[in-house]
Amino acid sequence: MVIGAIADTLGRGIEGVTDAVSETFFEPVIRLGVTGLARSGKTVFITSLVANLLDRGRMSGLEAAGAGRIEAAFLQPQPDDTVPRFDFESHLATMTGVTPSWPESTRTISELRLSLRVRPRGLLSGLQGPRTVHLDIVDYPGEWLLDLGLLDQSFEAWSAEALARATRRAEGGAYLAALDSVDPAGKLSETQAADLARAWTAYLQAARAAGYSDCTPGRFLLPGDLDGSPALTFAPLPPSAAGRGSLARECARRFEAYKAQVVKPFFREHFARIDRQVVLVDALGAIHAGPPALEDLRQALAHILGPFRPGRNSFLTAILGKRVDKILFAATKADHVHHEHHGQLQAIMAALVTDARRRADFSGAETQAMAIAALRATIEETRRVNGRDLGVVRGTLLDSGKQAALHPGDLPSDPGILLSPAREGAEAWLDADFDVMRFAPAPLSLRTGEGPPHIRLDRAAEFLIGDKLR
């Protein structure tokens, strides 16, 4: 078995070297990871990005598209045969049909390969013909993202942090009450362990619905084929002097099994191969939910980047092990505020990820914060209110189907006005209230060669892949 394991490891290494050499010298491959927490719009982002790369009439901010150097774009089978294909066609039909709606949220990992035939710019254009660049887009549930932070934690450390968060949130009351009748040092009861796991899952679902971001373990929310397995039958417990056969000891063992058998393989097979990364954030939703939700989002983002091993790629790292060298932090749903406030939204996004960006920049990765809308669902208007002109956005409300105009509130020019009270534990905003409406996609009438309307999706693409298309 040892010899077999060594042979398998060597085989994978040789395959990796072969793939890397092929990508380096023949047809370059950009592996783009699309990550985001709940309600951030990952599926919409990928669908609109692909549609706008296929029909590039709205992509002038992507230099290769604006200059006409992308001669063709076409979809191909993704290289990973065991990974489901991202259902681009169905998602696009849902978003752009006669009665458009938002596609369902990501529930499992999927992948799509888009190939671009690109003509080089400058003097090289006359010396060589067009080349093909493959863009492999990897989509995975945001609920799984924070699990990567568990890799460096013990069961005891995770339990302490998780219970502390539950204590601060009203949604944690039922689970904490259930713990009152539990003796962690007592003999394991499978019924009791299953009841606790269900109660913890119910708390995570309620916390996510209330706008909180840090809800681990992520597979409790999207278990897939692991539903009911021992790897998902544990819950955080208070400290105790637990011995063998106790509830606490078994929960700790299952926590380690969850990391070893669920989290680590996912990281090894997918995250470790990513070149470029998008982190999508529903910052407006967190602001609307209040200071506790905004601070929870800031802390969650600060812990996300550790596993991505950010740093600049080189020839050797392309052969021996890739690193993420560009990371985009994108505040989504920019179409929910008037363009006058896009600068403030971008500044808030940058401030939310300051800690994460500093770590990434120090490691050599290039980072950028941006405010975008992958699919524009509103139009802008200016209305006279109380003697002053007020910028509003108008669209179709998702819940009622009625037309409505919204001014969500004036976002501050100084992000500290929001982040400081959030850090200090404020329960509500003192001087302002920030409203959010859920808009449905607007019916579209696209001209030939145009993708769906967006805000700064072309600039996001330029940052992420523009250098590879030159």
KEPA-239566 format. One record per residue (C-alpha): residue number from 1; x, y, z. Coordinates in steps of 0.2 Angstrom, whole numbers. Layout:
N
{n NUM&east X&north Y&up Z}
...
***
This chain:
470
{n 1&east 0&north 0&up 0}
{n 2&east 14&north 12&up 4}
{n 3&east 22&north 8&up -13}
{n 4&east 5&north 11&up -21}
{n 5&east 3&north 27&up -13}
{n 6&east 20&north 33&up -18}
{n 7&east 17&north 28&up -36}
{n 8&east 0&north 37&up -36}
{n 9&east 8&north 53&up -29}
{n 10&east 22&north 52&up -42}
{n 11&east 9&north 49&up -55}
{n 12&east -1&north 65&up -50}
{n 13&east 15&north 75&up -49}
{n 14&east 20&north 70&up -67}
{n 15&east 3&north 74&up -73}
{n 16&east 3&north 91&up -65}
{n 17&east 20&north 95&up -72}
{n 18&east 14&north 89&up -90}
{n 19&east -2&north 100&up -88}
{n 20&east 8&north 115&up -82}
{n 21&east 21&north 114&up -96}
{n 22&east 7&north 112&up -109}
{n 23&east -2&north 127&up -102}
{n 24&east 14&north 138&up -101}
{n 25&east 20&north 135&up -119}
{n 26&east 5&north 131&up -129}
{n 27&east -13&north 136&up -124}
{n 28&east -13&north 146&up -108}
{n 29&east -26&north 142&up -95}
{n 30&east -33&north 154&up -82}
{n 31&east -41&north 146&up -68}
{n 32&east -54&north 158&up -60}
{n 33&east -61&north 154&up -43}
{n 34&east -78&north 163&up -40}
{n 35&east -81&north 164&up -21}
{n 36&east -94&north 173&up -11}
{n 37&east -104&north 173&up 5}
{n 38&east -123&north 170&up 5}
{n 39&east -133&north 181&up -7}
{n 40&east -118&north 188&up -15}
{n 41&east -123&north 183&up -33}
{n 42&east -110&north 171&up -39}
{n 43&east -122&north 162&up -51}
{n 44&east -127&north 179&up -59}
{n 45&east -109&north 185&up -60}
{n 46&east -103&north 169&up -69}
{n 47&east -118&north 169&up -81}
{n 48&east -116&north 187&up -86}
{n 49&east -97&north 187&up -87}
{n 50&east -98&north 172&up -99}
{n 51&east -113&north 180&up -109}
{n 52&east -103&north 196&up -111}
{n 53&east -87&north 187&up -116}
{n 54&east -97&north 178&up -130}
{n 55&east -105&north 194&up -135}
{n 56&east -93&north 208&up -131}
{n 57&east -103&north 224&up -136}
{n 58&east -104&north 230&up -118}
{n 59&east -86&north 225&up -113}
{n 60&east -76&north 240&up -119}
{n 61&east -67&north 241&up -102}
{n 62&east -59&north 224&up -106}
{n 63&east -44&north 231&up -117}
{n 64&east -44&north 215&up -128}
{n 65&east -62&north 216&up -132}
{n 66&east -63&north 235&up -134}
{n 67&east -48&north 235&up -146}
{n 68&east -56&north 220&up -156}
{n 69&east -42&north 208&up -153}
{n 70&east -54&north 194&up -147}
{n 71&east -58&north 186&up -163}
{n 72&east -69&north 173&up -156}
{n 73&east -76&north 165&up -140}
{n 74&east -83&north 148&up -138}
{n 75&east -88&north 136&up -124}
{n 76&east -79&north 119&up -123}
{n 77&east -81&north 104&up -111}
{n 78&east -72&north 108&up -95}
{n 79&east -56&north 98&up -91}
{n 80&east -62&north 90&up -75}
{n 81&east -73&north 76&up -80}
{n 82&east -79&north 72&up -62}
{n 83&east -85&north 90&up -59}
{n 84&east -103&north 95&up -64}
{n 85&east -104&north 108&up -78}
{n 86&east -110&north 125&up -74}
{n 87&east -127&north 126&up -82}
{n 88&east -124&north 142&up -91}
{n 89&east -138&north 141&up -104}
{n 90&east -152&north 137&up -91}
{n 91&east -146&north 151&up -80}
{n 92&east -145&north 164&up -94}
{n 93&east -162&north 159&up -100}
{n 94&east -169&north 161&up -83}
{n 95&east -161&north 179&up -82}
{n 96&east -166&north 185&up -99}
{n 97&east -182&north 176&up -103}
{n 98&east -199&north 184&up -106}
{n 99&east -203&north 185&up -87}
{n 100&east -185&north 185&up -81}
{n 101&east -180&north 179&up -63}
{n 102&east -165&north 176&up -53}
{n 103&east -157&north 158&up -55}
{n 104&east -156&north 147&up -40}
{n 105&east -141&north 149&up -28}
{n 106&east -125&north 138&up -30}
{n 107&east -128&north 121&up -21}
{n 108&east -112&north 112&up -26}
{n 109&east -96&north 114&up -36}
{n 110&east -97&north 117&up -54}
{n 111&east -85&north 122&up -68}
{n 112&east -86&north 130&up -86}
{n 113&east -72&north 132&up -99}
{n 114&east -73&north 147&up -111}
{n 115&east -60&north 148&up -124}
{n 116&east -55&north 165&up -132}
{n 117&east -45&north 166&up -148}
{n 118&east -35&north 182&up -146}
{n 119&east -24&north 192&up -158}
{n 120&east -8&north 199&up -149}
{n 121&east -6&north 218&up -148}
{n 122&east 8&north 229&up -154}
{n 123&east 22&north 223&up -165}
{n 124&east 18&north 205&up -161}
{n 125&east 2&north 206&up -170}
{n 126&east 12&north 205&up -187}
{n 127&east 24&north 192&up -182}
{n 128&east 12&north 178&up -175}
{n 129&east -6&north 173&up -177}
{n 130&east -20&north 173&up -164}
{n 131&east -18&north 161&up -150}
{n 132&east -31&north 152&up -139}
{n 133&east -33&north 156&up -120}
{n 134&east -44&north 145&up -110}
{n 135&east -54&north 152&up -95}
{n 136&east -59&north 139&up -83}
{n 137&east -72&north 146&up -71}
{n 138&east -74&north 137&up -55}
{n 139&east -90&north 140&up -45}
{n 140&east -93&north 134&up -27}
{n 141&east -105&north 137&up -13}
{n 142&east -101&north 152&up -2}
{n 143&east -107&north 141&up 13}
{n 144&east -92&north 130&up 11}
{n 145&east -79&north 144&up 10}
{n 146&east -77&north 148&up 29}
{n 147&east -74&north 130&up 32}
{n 148&east -56&north 133&up 26}
{n 149&east -54&north 143&up 42}
{n 150&east -57&north 127&up 52}
{n 151&east -42&north 119&up 46}
{n 152&east -31&north 128&up 59}
{n 153&east -43&north 126&up 74}
{n 154&east -46&north 112&up 87}
{n 155&east -63&north 107&up 91}
{n 156&east -61&north 116&up 108}
{n 157&east -56&north 132&up 100}
{n 158&east -70&north 131&up 87}
{n 159&east -83&north 127&up 100}
{n 160&east -78&north 142&up 111}
{n 161&east -79&north 154&up 96}
{n 162&east -95&north 147&up 89}
{n 163&east -104&north 147&up 106}
{n 164&east -98&north 165&up 109}
{n 165&east -105&north 171&up 92}
{n 166&east -121&north 161&up 96}
{n 167&east -122&north 170&up 113}
{n 168&east -122&north 187&up 105}
{n 169&east -135&north 183&up 92}
{n 170&east -154&north 181&up 96}
{n 171&east -155&north 167&up 84}
{n 172&east -143&north 156&up 96}
{n 173&east -155&north 156&up 110}
{n 174&east -164&north 139&up 106}
{n 175&east -147&north 130&up 104}
{n 176&east -140&north 137&up 120}
{n 177&east -156&north 132&up 129}
{n 178&east -154&north 114&up 122}
{n 179&east -136&north 114&up 129}
{n 180&east -143&north 116&up 147}
{n 181&east -149&north 98&up 147}
{n 182&east -133&north 91&up 140}
{n 183&east -117&north 84&up 149}
{n 184&east -103&north 85&up 137}
{n 185&east -93&north 73&up 148}
{n 186&east -107&north 60&up 149}
{n 187&east -108&north 44&up 138}
{n 188&east -111&north 47&up 120}
{n 189&east -129&north 45&up 114}
{n 190&east -132&north 45&up 95}
{n 191&east -149&north 52&up 97}
{n 192&east -143&north 66&up 108}
{n 193&east -129&north 70&up 96}
{n 194&east -141&north 70&up 81}
{n 195&east -153&north 81&up 90}
{n 196&east -139&north 94&up 94}
{n 197&east -133&north 93&up 76}
{n 198&east -150&north 97&up 70}
{n 199&east -152&north 111&up 83}
{n 200&east -135&north 119&up 77}
{n 201&east -141&north 118&up 59}
{n 202&east -157&north 127&up 63}
{n 203&east -147&north 140&up 72}
{n 204&east -135&north 142&up 57}
{n 205&east -150&north 144&up 45}
{n 206&east -158&north 157&up 56}
{n 207&east -142&north 167&up 58}
{n 208&east -139&north 167&up 39}
{n 209&east -157&north 173&up 36}
{n 210&east -153&north 187&up 48}
{n 211&east -139&north 193&up 38}
{n 212&east -124&north 185&up 47}
{n 213&east -109&north 178&up 37}
{n 214&east -99&north 167&up 49}
{n 215&east -110&north 151&up 49}
{n 216&east -99&north 136&up 51}
{n 217&east -98&north 122&up 47}
{n 218&east -104&north 126&up 30}
{n 219&east -109&north 108&up 25}
{n 220&east -122&north 109&up 38}
{n 221&east -132&north 121&up 27}
{n 222&east -128&north 112&up 11}
{n 223&east -125&north 94&up 16}
{n 224&east -127&north 86&up -1}
{n 225&east -124&north 67&up 0}
{n 226&east -116&north 69&up 17}
{n 227&east -133&north 72&up 25}
{n 228&east -135&north 62&up 41}
{n 229&east -117&north 55&up 41}
{n 230&east -107&north 55&up 56}
{n 231&east -96&north 68&up 48}
{n 232&east -110&north 80&up 50}
{n 233&east -117&north 74&up 67}
{n 234&east -108&north 85&up 80}
{n 235&east -110&north 102&up 87}
{n 236&east -100&north 115&up 98}
{n 237&east -99&north 111&up 116}
{n 238&east -93&north 120&up 132}
{n 239&east -77&north 114&up 139}
{n 240&east -77&north 99&up 150}
{n 241&east -65&north 85&up 157}
{n 242&east -72&north 72&up 145}
{n 243&east -65&north 55&up 144}
{n 244&east -66&north 41&up 131}
{n 245&east -83&north 37&up 125}
{n 246&east -90&north 54&up 130}
{n 247&east -101&north 65&up 119}
{n 248&east -87&north 78&up 119}
{n 249&east -74&north 66&up 114}
{n 250&east -84&north 59&up 100}
{n 251&east -89&north 77&up 94}
{n 252&east -71&north 81&up 94}
{n 253&east -67&north 66&up 84}
{n 254&east -80&north 69&up 71}
{n 255&east -75&north 87&up 70}
{n 256&east -57&north 81&up 65}
{n 257&east -65&north 69&up 53}
{n 258&east -75&north 83&up 45}
{n 259&east -59&north 93&up 42}
{n 260&east -49&north 78&up 35}
{n 261&east -62&north 70&up 24}
{n 262&east -73&north 84&up 18}
{n 263&east -63&north 101&up 20}
{n 264&east -46&north 96&up 15}
{n 265&east -50&north 86&up 0}
{n 266&east -60&north 100&up -7}
{n 267&east -46&north 112&up -4}
{n 268&east -33&north 101&up -11}
{n 269&east -43&north 97&up -27}
{n 270&east -49&north 114&up -31}
{n 271&east -43&north 129&up -21}
{n 272&east -25&north 124&up -23}
{n 273&east -26&north 125&up -42}
{n 274&east -34&north 143&up -43}
{n 275&east -24&north 157&up -52}
{n 276&east -36&north 172&up -50}
{n 277&east -49&north 174&up -37}
{n 278&east -66&north 184&up -36}
{n 279&east -73&north 187&up -18}
{n 280&east -91&north 193&up -20}
{n 281&east -99&north 202&up -6}
{n 282&east -116&north 208&up -2}
{n 283&east -110&north 224&up 7}
{n 284&east -127&north 233&up 5}
{n 285&east -136&north 218&up 13}
{n 286&east -125&north 218&up 28}
{n 287&east -126&north 237&up 30}
{n 288&east -145&north 235&up 30}
{n 289&east -145&north 221&up 43}
{n 290&east -136&north 233&up 55}
{n 291&east -119&north 235&up 64}
{n 292&east -117&north 217&up 71}
{n 293&east -120&north 209&up 53}
{n 294&east -107&north 222&up 46}
{n 295&east -94&north 218&up 59}
{n 296&east -97&north 199&up 57}
{n 297&east -94&north 201&up 38}
{n 298&east -78&north 211&up 41}
{n 299&east -72&north 197&up 52}
{n 300&east -77&north 183&up 40}
{n 301&east -68&north 192&up 26}
{n 302&east -52&north 194&up 36}
{n 303&east -51&north 175&up 39}
{n 304&east -56&north 170&up 21}
{n 305&east -39&north 173&up 12}
{n 306&east -27&north 162&up 22}
{n 307&east -30&north 146&up 13}
{n 308&east -28&north 154&up -4}
{n 309&east -9&north 155&up -2}
{n 310&east -9&north 172&up -11}
{n 311&east 7&north 177&up -20}
{n 312&east 14&north 181&up -37}
{n 313&east 16&north 166&up -50}
{n 314&east 32&north 163&up -58}
{n 315&east 38&north 150&up -71}
{n 316&east 43&north 138&up -57}
{n 317&east 27&north 140&up -47}
{n 318&east 17&north 137&up -63}
{n 319&east 26&north 120&up -64}
{n 320&east 28&north 116&up -45}
{n 321&east 12&north 123&up -37}
{n 322&east 1&north 138&up -42}
{n 323&east -3&north 153&up -31}
{n 324&east -17&north 166&up -32}
{n 325&east -9&north 181&up -39}
{n 326&east -24&north 192&up -42}
{n 327&east -39&north 194&up -30}
{n 328&east -54&north 205&up -34}
{n 329&east -65&north 210&up -19}
{n 330&east -82&north 215&up -27}
{n 331&east -97&north 223&up -19}
{n 332&east -111&north 217&up -29}
{n 333&east -129&north 225&up -32}
{n 334&east -121&north 242&up -36}
{n 335&east -137&north 245&up -46}
{n 336&east -147&north 246&up -30}
{n 337&east -139&north 263&up -27}
{n 338&east -138&north 278&up -38}
{n 339&east -121&north 280&up -47}
{n 340&east -118&north 295&up -36}
{n 341&east -115&north 283&up -21}
{n 342&east -104&north 270&up -31}
{n 343&east -88&north 278&up -25}
{n 344&east -94&north 277&up -7}
{n 345&east -99&north 258&up -9}
{n 346&east -82&north 254&up -17}
{n 347&east -73&north 263&up -2}
{n 348&east -84&north 253&up 11}
{n 349&east -79&north 237&up 1}
{n 350&east -61&north 242&up 2}
{n 351&east -62&north 246&up 21}
{n 352&east -71&north 229&up 24}
{n 353&east -56&north 219&up 17}
{n 354&east -42&north 230&up 23}
{n 355&east -35&north 217&up 34}
{n 356&east -36&north 203&up 21}
{n 357&east -29&north 215&up 7}
{n 358&east -14&north 219&up 18}
{n 359&east -10&north 201&up 20}
{n 360&east -12&north 197&up 1}
{n 361&east -2&north 213&up -4}
{n 362&east 12&north 208&up 7}
{n 363&east 13&north 191&up -1}
{n 364&east 14&north 199&up -18}
{n 365&east -3&north 196&up -24}
{n 366&east -12&north 211&up -33}
{n 367&east -29&north 216&up -26}
{n 368&east -43&north 228&up -30}
{n 369&east -59&north 233&up -23}
{n 370&east -74&north 237&up -34}
{n 371&east -92&north 240&up -34}
{n 372&east -101&north 231&up -48}
{n 373&east -118&north 224&up -54}
{n 374&east -116&north 208&up -65}
{n 375&east -134&north 211&up -71}
{n 376&east -141&north 228&up -70}
{n 377&east -159&north 226&up -64}
{n 378&east -164&north 245&up -61}
{n 379&east -163&north 262&up -70}
{n 380&east -158&north 278&up -62}
{n 381&east -169&north 293&up -59}
{n 382&east -168&north 310&up -51}
{n 383&east -183&north 316&up -41}
{n 384&east -186&north 332&up -31}
{n 385&east -189&north 328&up -13}
{n 386&east -190&north 342&up 1}
{n 387&east -183&north 355&up -10}
{n 388&east -167&north 345&up -16}
{n 389&east -163&north 333&up -30}
{n 390&east -162&north 315&up -25}
{n 391&east -155&north 301&up -35}
{n 392&east -165&north 285&up -34}
{n 393&east -166&north 268&up -43}
{n 394&east -182&north 261&up -50}
{n 395&east -186&north 243&up -54}
{n 396&east -198&north 229&up -52}
{n 397&east -199&north 222&up -34}
{n 398&east -195&north 204&up -32}
{n 399&east -209&north 200&up -20}
{n 400&east -224&north 209&up -27}
{n 401&east -219&north 212&up -45}
{n 402&east -224&north 231&up -43}
{n 403&east -213&north 245&up -49}
{n 404&east -204&north 255&up -35}
{n 405&east -191&north 269&up -34}
{n 406&east -179&north 268&up -20}
{n 407&east -166&north 279&up -11}
{n 408&east -158&north 267&up 1}
{n 409&east -150&north 281&up 11}
{n 410&east -134&north 291&up 9}
{n 411&east -119&north 281&up 11}
{n 412&east -105&north 290&up 20}
{n 413&east -90&north 296&up 11}
{n 414&east -80&north 290&up 26}
{n 415&east -82&north 271&up 28}
{n 416&east -76&north 273&up 47}
{n 417&east -93&north 281&up 50}
{n 418&east -100&north 263&up 48}
{n 419&east -86&north 252&up 52}
{n 420&east -81&north 260&up 69}
{n 421&east -98&north 258&up 78}
{n 422&east -99&north 240&up 70}
{n 423&east -82&north 236&up 78}
{n 424&east -87&north 244&up 95}
{n 425&east -103&north 233&up 96}
{n 426&east -116&north 245&up 92}
{n 427&east -133&north 237&up 89}
{n 428&east -141&north 249&up 77}
{n 429&east -136&north 264&up 67}
{n 430&east -138&north 280&up 76}
{n 431&east -139&north 294&up 63}
{n 432&east -146&north 285&up 48}
{n 433&east -156&north 270&up 42}
{n 434&east -151&north 260&up 26}
{n 435&east -165&north 252&up 16}
{n 436&east -163&north 238&up 4}
{n 437&east -176&north 232&up -9}
{n 438&east -175&north 216&up -18}
{n 439&east -177&north 219&up -37}
{n 440&east -181&north 206&up -50}
{n 441&east -172&north 206&up -66}
{n 442&east -179&north 218&up -79}
{n 443&east -185&north 212&up -96}
{n 444&east -171&north 214&up -109}
{n 445&east -171&north 218&up -127}
{n 446&east -153&north 214&up -133}
{n 447&east -145&north 220&up -149}
{n 448&east -135&north 208&up -159}
{n 449&east -117&north 206&up -151}
{n 450&east -123&north 213&up -134}
{n 451&east -122&north 204&up -118}
{n 452&east -134&north 208&up -103}
{n 453&east -132&north 225&up -96}
{n 454&east -120&north 227&up -81}
{n 455&east -110&north 239&up -71}
{n 456&east -91&north 238&up -72}
{n 457&east -91&north 219&up -76}
{n 458&east -79&north 224&up -90}
{n 459&east -67&north 233&up -78}
{n 460&east -68&north 217&up -67}
{n 461&east -63&north 206&up -81}
{n 462&east -49&north 218&up -86}
{n 463&east -42&north 217&up -69}
{n 464&east -44&north 198&up -68}
{n 465&east -38&north 192&up -85}
{n 466&east -33&north 207&up -96}
{n 467&east -15&north 204&up -94}
{n 468&east -17&north 186&up -100}
{n 469&east -25&north 192&up -116}
{n 470&east -11&north 204&up -122}
***
